[in-house]
Amino acid sequence: MSHVMTAAVLTAFGGPDFLQLRDDVPVPDVQAGQVLVRVTAASVNNTDIWTREGAYGLPGDPDAKAGWRGSIEFPRIQGADMVGYICNVGNGVDAQRLGKRVLVDPAFYDEASDDANPIGLLGSERHGGFAEYVLVDDERAHDVSNSPLIDEQLACLPTAYGTALGMFERAAFGHGETVLITGASGGVGLALVQLAAARDATVIALTSSGKAEKVTEAGATYVVDRDSTDVEKNILEVAPRGLDIVADVVGGETVASVLPLLREGGRWVIAGAVGGPIVTFDLRRLYLQNRRFIGSSMHTPAHFRKLVVEANSGKISPRVAETFPLSKIHEAQRFFQQRKHVGKIVVLPSIGS
């Protein structure tokens, strides 16, 4: 193994020029309780773009340049999602782990419990997977050696499917309910569609008309064109009794217009704000009907273990929209930001000898 590797390194908040592809990054040394993973596939997420741009703001200053939890230590190797093979282990780690294919939980938690909250992320608070190798805690590397999914599919799971699963778990999503999913063609949105369909839900997907066919293939019962002149009317036509849950990754004007469509006791769970972070709505429409508004940031350790079970069973089948070599990380992010794709964009690090 070489002592240096290729990696996509963020040097400061800003445009694509601040994400530099370097081939002289030292391969990290393995410490006690850690494993070194040779990365074979890593997917692109909104968080990679927003972290580079410093687009998360700060409490009291929504326009401040910041990562999702505040300040970031530069330089930082980006990339939250990855799958690969354990090639070195630290003291205290079972040597039989060597060679295992693993899916990495990108989150760091506030406590050692099943319901812990994520307070850090690979590619943000620690170095991530847009590199030939990544160093992670042994307990964060989950064995998927026997999963029928290929590496590119497995790399789609951690953030998108972890976030989707966390949304449904926190919203206590039950079998057979009616759910509206915004941004249904994106990474998290398509994961929500698949997971909801597996729960025998009536799945109403809000997306552009050009992506309707592929979203339907993922399990949507109905597709509503987000660009239609009367979105609320179109939703009620397919869900005349209203919605049990809205799983939202868009935010913006959708919140105020669709909130009244929730049934009594309905839940609105939100994990993104690509349509705008600042919203205005009538609070009376929330409390008078005992509706609940739930913020959901990624997943808990228990949620991620459930995701690994799903991955190993082959019950979910992530859609890979496009792959790029690590050397074309900027092209991959540009393609991602055009939002013409359905599914996930995956980066494939080129591993040297």
C-alpha positions as CSV (number, residue, x, y, z in Angstrom):
1,M,0.0,0.0,0.0
2,S,1.3,3.5,-0.9
3,H,1.8,6.0,1.9
4,V,-0.2,8.6,0.0
5,M,-3.5,8.6,-1.7
6,T,-5.8,10.6,-4.0
7,A,-8.5,12.5,-2.2
8,A,-11.0,15.4,-2.8
9,V,-9.9,18.0,-0.2
10,L,-12.0,21.1,0.8
11,T,-9.7,24.0,1.6
12,A,-12.3,26.6,2.6
13,F,-16.0,27.5,2.2
14,G,-16.7,28.5,-1.4
15,G,-17.1,27.4,-5.0
16,P,-15.9,24.3,-6.7
17,D,-12.3,25.6,-6.9
18,F,-12.1,25.2,-3.1
19,L,-12.6,21.4,-3.5
20,Q,-9.2,20.3,-4.7
21,L,-8.2,16.8,-6.1
22,R,-4.9,15.9,-4.6
23,D,-2.7,12.8,-5.0
24,D,-0.3,13.5,-2.2
25,V,-2.6,13.1,0.8
26,P,-1.1,10.8,3.5
27,V,-2.9,7.5,4.1
28,P,-4.2,7.8,7.7
29,D,-2.6,5.8,10.4
30,V,-4.9,3.3,12.2
31,Q,-5.4,3.9,15.9
32,A,-6.8,1.5,18.5
33,G,-10.5,0.7,17.8
34,Q,-10.3,1.9,14.2
35,V,-10.3,0.3,10.8
36,L,-8.9,1.5,7.5
37,V,-11.3,1.0,4.6
38,R,-10.3,0.9,1.0
39,V,-13.1,2.9,-0.6
40,T,-14.7,1.3,-3.7
41,A,-17.7,3.6,-4.1
42,A,-19.0,6.8,-2.5
43,S,-22.2,8.7,-3.3
44,V,-22.8,12.4,-3.7
45,N,-25.3,14.2,-1.4
46,N,-26.7,17.7,-0.9
47,T,-24.7,17.9,2.3
48,D,-21.4,17.6,0.2
49,I,-22.5,20.7,-1.8
50,W,-23.8,22.7,1.2
51,T,-20.8,21.9,3.3
52,R,-18.5,23.1,0.5
53,E,-20.6,26.3,0.2
54,G,-20.9,26.8,3.9
55,A,-24.7,27.0,3.3
56,Y,-26.0,25.9,6.7
57,G,-26.0,29.3,8.5
58,L,-25.9,29.7,12.2
59,P,-28.5,30.3,14.9
60,G,-29.5,33.9,14.7
61,D,-27.5,34.4,11.4
62,P,-29.0,32.2,8.7
63,D,-26.7,33.7,6.1
64,A,-23.4,32.9,7.9
65,K,-20.9,30.6,6.3
66,A,-21.0,27.4,8.3
67,G,-21.1,23.6,8.1
68,W,-24.2,21.7,9.3
69,R,-23.0,21.8,12.9
70,G,-21.1,25.1,12.7
71,S,-17.4,25.6,12.1
72,I,-15.3,23.1,10.0
73,E,-11.6,22.4,10.3
74,F,-9.9,22.8,7.0
75,P,-8.5,21.1,5.0
76,R,-11.2,18.5,5.1
77,I,-11.7,15.4,2.8
78,Q,-15.3,15.4,1.7
79,G,-17.8,12.6,1.2
80,A,-20.3,11.3,3.7
81,D,-21.3,8.0,2.1
82,M,-19.0,5.1,1.3
83,V,-18.6,1.4,1.0
84,G,-15.4,-0.5,0.8
85,Y,-13.1,-3.2,2.2
86,I,-11.3,-3.3,5.5
87,C,-7.6,-3.4,4.7
88,N,-6.0,-2.7,8.2
89,V,-7.2,-2.8,11.8
90,G,-6.1,-1.1,15.0
91,N,-5.5,-2.6,18.4
92,G,-8.6,-4.2,19.9
93,V,-10.2,-4.9,16.6
94,D,-10.8,-8.5,15.5
95,A,-8.3,-9.5,12.8
96,Q,-11.0,-11.5,11.1
97,R,-12.5,-8.2,10.1
98,L,-9.8,-7.8,7.5
99,G,-11.1,-8.1,3.9
100,K,-14.8,-7.7,5.0
101,R,-17.0,-5.5,2.8
102,V,-18.4,-2.8,5.0
103,L,-21.0,0.0,4.8
104,V,-19.9,3.0,6.9
105,D,-22.3,4.9,9.2
106,P,-21.3,8.5,8.5
107,A,-22.7,9.9,11.7
108,F,-21.1,10.6,15.1
109,Y,-23.4,10.7,18.0
110,D,-24.0,12.6,21.2
111,E,-24.0,9.5,23.4
112,A,-23.6,5.7,23.3
113,S,-27.2,4.7,23.0
114,D,-29.6,3.3,20.3
115,D,-31.5,6.6,20.2
116,A,-28.5,8.9,20.1
117,N,-28.6,12.1,18.0
118,P,-26.1,12.7,15.2
119,I,-23.7,15.6,16.1
120,G,-21.0,15.1,13.4
121,L,-20.6,13.7,10.0
122,L,-17.9,12.2,7.8
123,G,-16.8,14.7,5.2
124,S,-17.7,17.5,7.6
125,E,-16.4,17.0,11.2
126,R,-14.0,14.3,10.1
127,H,-12.4,13.1,6.9
128,G,-14.8,11.3,4.5
129,G,-15.0,9.0,1.6
130,F,-14.0,11.0,-1.5
131,A,-10.6,9.3,-1.2
132,E,-8.9,6.0,-1.8
133,Y,-8.9,5.2,1.9
134,V,-10.9,6.4,4.9
135,L,-10.3,5.8,8.6
136,V,-13.4,5.0,10.7
137,D,-14.3,3.6,14.2
138,D,-14.7,-0.1,14.0
139,E,-18.3,0.1,15.3
140,R,-19.3,2.4,12.5
141,A,-18.2,-0.1,9.8
142,H,-21.1,-2.6,9.2
143,D,-20.5,-5.9,7.5
144,V,-22.4,-6.2,4.2
145,S,-20.2,-8.9,2.7
146,N,-23.3,-11.0,2.0
147,S,-25.5,-8.3,0.6
148,P,-26.8,-9.0,-3.0
149,L,-26.4,-5.2,-3.7
150,I,-23.3,-4.1,-5.7
151,D,-20.9,-1.6,-4.2
152,E,-22.4,1.3,-6.2
153,Q,-25.8,0.6,-4.8
154,L,-24.6,0.2,-1.2
155,A,-22.9,3.6,-1.4
156,C,-26.3,5.1,-2.1
157,L,-27.6,4.1,1.3
158,P,-26.1,5.8,4.3
159,T,-27.3,9.4,4.1
160,A,-30.2,9.2,1.7
161,Y,-31.8,5.9,3.0
162,G,-30.6,6.6,6.5
163,T,-32.3,10.0,6.5
164,A,-35.4,8.5,4.9
165,L,-35.6,5.7,7.5
166,G,-35.0,8.2,10.3
167,M,-37.9,10.4,9.0
168,F,-40.3,7.5,9.0
169,E,-39.2,6.2,12.4
170,R,-39.5,9.6,14.1
171,A,-42.9,10.2,12.5
172,A,-44.1,6.7,13.6
173,F,-45.1,5.8,10.1
174,G,-47.5,2.9,10.2
175,H,-48.4,0.3,7.5
176,G,-51.0,1.4,5.0
177,E,-51.0,5.1,5.7
178,T,-51.2,7.8,3.1
179,V,-48.0,9.8,2.6
180,L,-47.0,12.7,0.4
181,I,-43.3,12.8,-0.5
182,T,-41.8,16.0,-1.8
183,G,-38.6,16.0,-4.0
184,A,-39.5,12.4,-4.8
185,S,-36.9,12.0,-7.6
186,G,-33.9,12.9,-5.5
187,G,-31.7,10.7,-3.3
188,V,-33.7,11.0,-0.1
189,G,-37.0,11.3,-2.0
190,L,-36.6,8.1,-4.0
191,A,-35.5,6.3,-0.8
192,L,-38.7,7.6,0.9
193,V,-40.8,6.3,-2.0
194,Q,-39.2,2.8,-1.8
195,L,-39.4,2.6,2.0
196,A,-43.0,3.8,2.0
197,A,-44.0,1.3,-0.7
198,A,-42.5,-1.5,1.4
199,R,-44.9,-0.4,4.2
200,D,-47.9,-0.9,1.9
201,A,-48.5,2.9,1.9
202,T,-50.5,5.0,-0.5
203,V,-47.5,6.9,-1.8
204,I,-48.1,10.3,-3.5
205,A,-44.9,11.6,-5.0
206,L,-44.4,15.3,-5.8
207,T,-41.9,15.7,-8.6
208,S,-41.5,17.1,-12.1
209,S,-43.6,15.4,-14.8
210,G,-40.5,14.3,-16.7
211,K,-39.4,12.1,-13.8
212,A,-42.8,10.5,-13.1
213,E,-42.1,7.2,-14.8
214,K,-39.0,6.4,-12.8
215,V,-40.6,7.5,-9.6
216,T,-43.6,5.3,-10.3
217,E,-41.1,2.4,-10.9
218,A,-39.7,3.0,-7.4
219,G,-43.1,2.4,-5.9
220,A,-45.2,5.6,-6.1
221,T,-48.9,5.0,-6.2
222,Y,-49.6,8.5,-7.7
223,V,-47.3,11.2,-9.0
224,V,-48.3,14.8,-8.8
225,D,-46.6,17.4,-11.0
226,R,-44.9,19.9,-8.7
227,D,-45.1,22.5,-11.5
228,S,-48.9,22.2,-12.0
229,T,-51.0,25.3,-11.4
230,D,-53.0,23.7,-8.5
231,V,-50.9,21.2,-6.6
232,E,-53.2,21.1,-3.6
233,K,-56.2,20.3,-5.7
234,N,-54.3,17.5,-7.5
235,I,-53.2,16.0,-4.2
236,L,-56.8,16.0,-2.9
237,E,-58.0,14.3,-6.0
238,V,-55.9,11.2,-5.2
239,A,-56.1,11.6,-1.4
240,P,-59.7,12.9,-0.8
241,R,-59.5,12.0,2.9
242,G,-56.3,14.0,3.3
243,L,-52.7,12.9,4.3
244,D,-51.5,11.0,7.3
245,I,-47.9,12.1,6.7
246,V,-45.9,14.5,4.7
247,A,-42.3,13.5,4.3
248,D,-40.6,16.7,3.1
249,V,-37.1,17.4,1.9
250,V,-38.0,20.7,0.1
251,G,-39.6,23.1,2.5
252,G,-40.3,26.6,1.1
253,E,-43.8,27.5,0.0
254,T,-45.0,23.9,0.0
255,V,-45.2,24.0,3.8
256,A,-47.9,26.7,4.0
257,S,-49.9,25.4,1.0
258,V,-50.0,21.7,1.8
259,L,-50.2,21.9,5.7
260,P,-54.0,22.2,5.6
261,L,-54.2,18.8,3.7
262,L,-52.9,16.9,6.8
263,R,-55.6,15.0,8.6
264,E,-56.4,15.5,12.2
265,G,-53.3,14.3,14.1
266,G,-51.2,14.1,10.9
267,R,-47.5,14.4,10.9
268,W,-45.2,16.6,8.8
269,V,-41.6,15.4,9.0
270,I,-38.9,17.5,7.4
271,A,-35.2,16.8,6.7
272,G,-34.3,19.4,4.1
273,A,-35.0,22.9,2.8
274,V,-33.9,23.0,-0.9
275,G,-37.0,25.0,-1.7
276,G,-36.2,27.6,0.9
277,P,-35.3,27.5,4.7
278,I,-37.5,30.4,5.8
279,V,-41.2,29.6,5.8
280,T,-44.4,31.3,7.0
281,F,-47.6,29.4,7.9
282,D,-50.6,29.8,10.2
283,L,-49.8,28.1,13.5
284,R,-53.6,27.7,14.1
285,R,-53.6,25.1,11.3
286,L,-51.0,23.2,13.3
287,Y,-52.4,23.1,16.8
288,L,-56.2,23.2,16.3
289,Q,-56.0,19.9,14.4
290,N,-53.4,18.4,16.7
291,R,-50.9,18.1,13.8
292,R,-47.3,17.6,14.5
293,F,-44.2,19.2,12.9
294,I,-41.1,17.0,13.3
295,G,-37.5,17.9,12.4
296,S,-35.4,14.9,11.5
297,S,-31.7,15.0,11.0
298,M,-30.3,11.8,9.6
299,H,-30.6,8.7,11.7
300,T,-29.9,7.1,15.0
301,P,-27.6,4.1,15.5
302,A,-30.7,1.8,15.8
303,H,-32.0,3.2,12.5
304,F,-28.8,2.5,10.8
305,R,-28.7,-1.1,12.0
306,K,-32.2,-1.5,10.5
307,L,-30.9,-0.1,7.2
308,V,-28.0,-2.6,7.2
309,V,-30.5,-5.5,7.7
310,E,-32.5,-4.1,4.7
311,A,-29.2,-4.0,2.7
312,N,-28.2,-7.5,3.6
313,S,-31.7,-8.9,2.8
314,G,-31.9,-7.2,-0.6
315,K,-35.3,-5.8,0.2
316,I,-34.3,-2.4,-1.1
317,S,-32.8,-1.6,-4.5
318,P,-31.2,1.8,-4.8
319,R,-31.2,3.4,-8.2
320,V,-27.7,4.5,-9.4
321,A,-28.3,7.3,-11.9
322,E,-24.7,7.9,-13.0
323,T,-21.1,7.0,-11.9
324,F,-18.0,9.1,-12.2
325,P,-14.3,8.4,-11.3
326,L,-13.0,10.3,-8.3
327,S,-10.8,12.3,-10.8
328,K,-14.1,13.8,-12.1
329,I,-15.5,14.8,-8.7
330,H,-16.3,18.4,-9.9
331,E,-18.2,17.0,-13.0
332,A,-20.1,14.7,-10.6
333,Q,-21.2,17.6,-8.4
334,R,-22.2,19.7,-11.4
335,F,-24.3,16.8,-12.7
336,F,-25.8,16.4,-9.3
337,Q,-26.7,20.1,-9.1
338,Q,-28.5,20.1,-12.5
339,R,-31.1,17.8,-10.8
340,K,-32.0,16.2,-14.1
341,H,-31.3,12.7,-12.7
342,V,-33.4,10.2,-10.8
343,G,-31.5,8.3,-8.1
344,K,-28.0,8.7,-6.8
345,I,-24.7,9.9,-8.3
346,V,-21.8,7.6,-7.3
347,V,-18.1,8.4,-7.3
348,L,-15.6,5.5,-7.9
349,P,-12.1,6.1,-6.4
350,S,-9.3,4.6,-8.5
351,I,-7.3,2.5,-6.2
352,G,-3.6,2.3,-6.9
353,S,-1.4,-0.7,-6.2
